[in-house]
Amino acid sequence: MIIIIFIYLSFFLDFLVWPIPSEASTGALITASEQSNLLKKTGLVLVFSLNLLFYLAPLGIAVINIFGQDFQSIGMRQVTGLIISITGRYISLLGSYSLRKNSAESLKTSAIFKFSRNPISLGMHFTILGLVLFFNIWYLWIGFIFYLLNIHFKILIEEKFLAEKFGPDYIKYLNKTPRYL
């Protein structure tokens, strides 16, 4: 359970210390919405809130288990889940580091970005999949599917922005590098 808390502490680096701006972040999408479009803004906030609730659920379960001292034996499924989560954090942090090394004004196509156009999101997918597998609770599986759909649609928005920003260079990159794996 302590490892799960450390996994969540590593998110601190991604989200608060070294955030990477995105045209498809909830804040950017709300800001880009017309002021009069309250329904769209409310929907964005609702989707964000549900994703955040799902995203933090494994942390809450881990903390409750630690304070409740409900330590169950760790089986192969839990070990596999932790390995997947830790691998996911590594991929995500490697993608973040690689992206920060270059200027935001240049298209990043080297290092881990040679293998995936979205290594940070891919790493997050693995991290959350590992946590869901670790706990294996039905509502976490439903939340994981909801999370995947939400992030996928945000990636589509980001890809459209990048195609407009970088033009033919991005289209060439898009055609030779997979979105995830």
C-alpha positions as CSV (number, residue, x, y, z in Angstrom):
1,M,0.0,0.0,0.0
2,I,2.9,2.4,0.7
3,I,4.1,1.9,-2.9
4,I,0.7,3.1,-4.1
5,I,1.1,6.3,-2.1
6,F,4.6,6.8,-3.6
7,I,3.1,6.4,-7.0
8,Y,0.6,9.1,-6.3
9,L,3.3,11.3,-4.8
10,S,5.2,11.0,-8.2
11,F,2.1,12.6,-9.8
12,F,3.0,15.7,-7.9
13,L,6.0,16.2,-10.2
14,D,3.8,15.9,-13.4
15,F,0.9,18.0,-12.3
16,L,2.2,20.7,-9.9
17,V,6.0,21.0,-10.2
18,W,6.5,20.5,-14.0
19,P,3.1,20.8,-15.6
20,I,3.1,20.6,-19.4
21,P,0.6,23.0,-21.0
22,S,-2.0,21.4,-23.2
23,E,-4.6,22.8,-25.6
24,A,-6.9,20.0,-24.5
25,S,-6.6,20.4,-20.7
26,T,-9.9,21.0,-19.0
27,G,-8.9,24.5,-18.0
28,A,-7.9,25.3,-21.6
29,L,-11.1,23.9,-23.0
30,I,-13.2,25.9,-20.5
31,T,-11.3,29.1,-21.3
32,A,-11.8,28.5,-25.0
33,S,-15.5,28.0,-24.6
34,E,-17.7,30.9,-25.3
35,Q,-18.7,32.8,-22.2
36,S,-22.4,32.1,-22.8
37,N,-21.9,28.4,-23.2
38,L,-22.6,27.5,-19.6
39,L,-23.8,24.0,-20.5
40,K,-20.5,23.1,-22.2
41,K,-18.5,24.5,-19.3
42,T,-20.6,22.6,-16.8
43,G,-20.2,19.4,-18.8
44,L,-16.4,19.8,-18.9
45,V,-16.3,20.4,-15.1
46,L,-18.5,17.4,-14.5
47,V,-16.3,15.1,-16.7
48,F,-13.2,16.4,-15.0
49,S,-14.7,15.9,-11.5
50,L,-15.7,12.3,-12.3
51,N,-12.3,11.5,-13.7
52,L,-10.6,13.1,-10.7
53,L,-12.8,11.0,-8.4
54,F,-12.0,7.8,-10.2
55,Y,-8.3,8.8,-10.5
56,L,-8.0,9.3,-6.7
57,A,-10.0,6.3,-5.7
58,P,-7.1,3.8,-5.6
59,L,-5.2,6.3,-3.4
60,G,-8.2,6.5,-1.0
61,I,-8.5,2.8,-0.9
62,A,-4.8,2.4,-0.1
63,V,-4.9,5.0,2.7
64,I,-8.0,3.4,4.2
65,N,-6.4,0.0,4.1
66,I,-3.2,1.4,5.8
67,F,-5.1,3.2,8.6
68,G,-7.6,0.3,8.9
69,Q,-4.6,-2.0,8.9
70,D,-6.5,-4.2,6.4
71,F,-3.4,-5.7,4.9
72,Q,-4.3,-8.6,2.6
73,S,-1.7,-10.9,1.3
74,I,-0.2,-9.7,-1.9
75,G,-0.8,-12.1,-4.8
76,M,0.4,-12.4,-8.3
77,R,-2.3,-10.0,-9.6
78,Q,-1.3,-7.3,-7.1
79,V,2.4,-7.7,-7.9
80,T,1.6,-7.5,-11.7
81,G,-0.5,-4.4,-11.0
82,L,2.4,-2.7,-9.2
83,I,4.9,-3.6,-11.9
84,I,2.5,-2.2,-14.6
85,S,1.9,1.0,-12.5
86,I,5.6,1.6,-11.8
87,T,6.5,1.0,-15.5
88,G,3.7,3.4,-16.4
89,R,5.1,6.1,-14.1
90,Y,8.6,5.6,-15.6
91,I,7.2,6.0,-19.2
92,S,5.2,9.0,-18.2
93,L,8.1,10.7,-16.4
94,L,10.5,9.9,-19.2
95,G,8.0,11.5,-21.7
96,S,7.7,14.6,-19.5
97,Y,11.4,14.9,-19.1
98,S,12.0,14.4,-22.9
99,L,9.3,17.0,-23.7
100,R,10.8,19.6,-21.3
101,K,14.3,19.2,-22.8
102,N,13.1,20.9,-26.0
103,S,11.3,24.2,-26.5
104,A,7.6,24.1,-26.6
105,E,7.9,25.7,-30.0
106,S,9.5,22.7,-31.6
107,L,7.9,19.4,-32.6
108,K,9.2,16.5,-30.4
109,T,9.8,13.4,-32.4
110,S,12.9,11.8,-30.9
111,A,13.7,9.8,-27.7
112,I,10.5,8.1,-26.4
113,F,8.4,10.1,-28.9
114,K,9.8,7.9,-31.7
115,F,7.7,5.1,-30.3
116,S,4.5,6.9,-29.2
117,R,3.1,10.3,-30.0
118,N,1.6,10.3,-26.5
119,P,4.1,8.6,-24.1
120,I,2.9,10.7,-21.1
121,S,-0.7,9.6,-21.6
122,L,0.4,6.1,-22.4
123,G,2.4,5.9,-19.1
124,M,-0.7,7.3,-17.2
125,H,-2.8,4.6,-18.8
126,F,-0.4,1.9,-17.7
127,T,-0.2,3.4,-14.2
128,I,-4.0,3.5,-13.7
129,L,-4.4,0.1,-15.3
130,G,-1.9,-1.3,-12.8
131,L,-3.7,0.3,-9.9
132,V,-7.1,-1.0,-11.1
133,L,-5.6,-4.5,-11.5
134,F,-4.1,-4.3,-8.1
135,F,-7.4,-3.6,-6.4
136,N,-9.7,-5.3,-9.0
137,I,-12.9,-3.6,-7.9
138,W,-15.7,-3.4,-10.5
139,Y,-16.3,0.3,-10.3
140,L,-12.6,1.0,-10.9
141,W,-12.8,-0.9,-14.1
142,I,-15.8,1.2,-15.2
143,G,-13.9,4.4,-14.2
144,F,-10.9,3.2,-16.1
145,I,-12.9,2.9,-19.3
146,F,-14.4,6.3,-18.7
147,Y,-10.9,7.7,-18.1
148,L,-9.6,6.2,-21.4
149,L,-12.4,7.6,-23.4
150,N,-12.0,11.1,-21.9
151,I,-8.2,11.2,-22.5
152,H,-8.6,9.8,-26.0
153,F,-10.9,12.6,-27.0
154,K,-8.6,15.1,-25.4
155,I,-5.7,13.6,-27.4
156,L,-7.7,14.0,-30.6
157,I,-8.2,17.7,-29.8
158,E,-4.5,18.1,-29.1
159,E,-3.6,16.4,-32.4
160,K,-5.8,18.8,-34.3
161,F,-4.0,21.7,-32.6
162,L,-0.6,20.2,-33.3
163,A,-1.5,19.6,-37.0
164,E,-2.4,23.3,-37.3
165,K,0.7,24.5,-35.4
166,F,3.3,22.3,-37.1
167,G,1.6,21.5,-40.4
168,P,3.2,18.9,-42.8
169,D,5.9,18.0,-40.2
170,Y,3.3,16.9,-37.8
171,I,1.3,15.1,-40.4
172,K,4.4,13.2,-41.4
173,Y,5.1,12.3,-37.8
174,L,1.5,11.3,-37.2
175,N,1.6,8.9,-40.2
176,K,4.8,7.1,-39.0
177,T,4.4,7.1,-35.2
178,P,1.5,5.3,-33.4
179,R,-0.8,7.4,-31.2
180,Y,-0.1,5.1,-28.2
181,L,1.9,2.0,-29.0
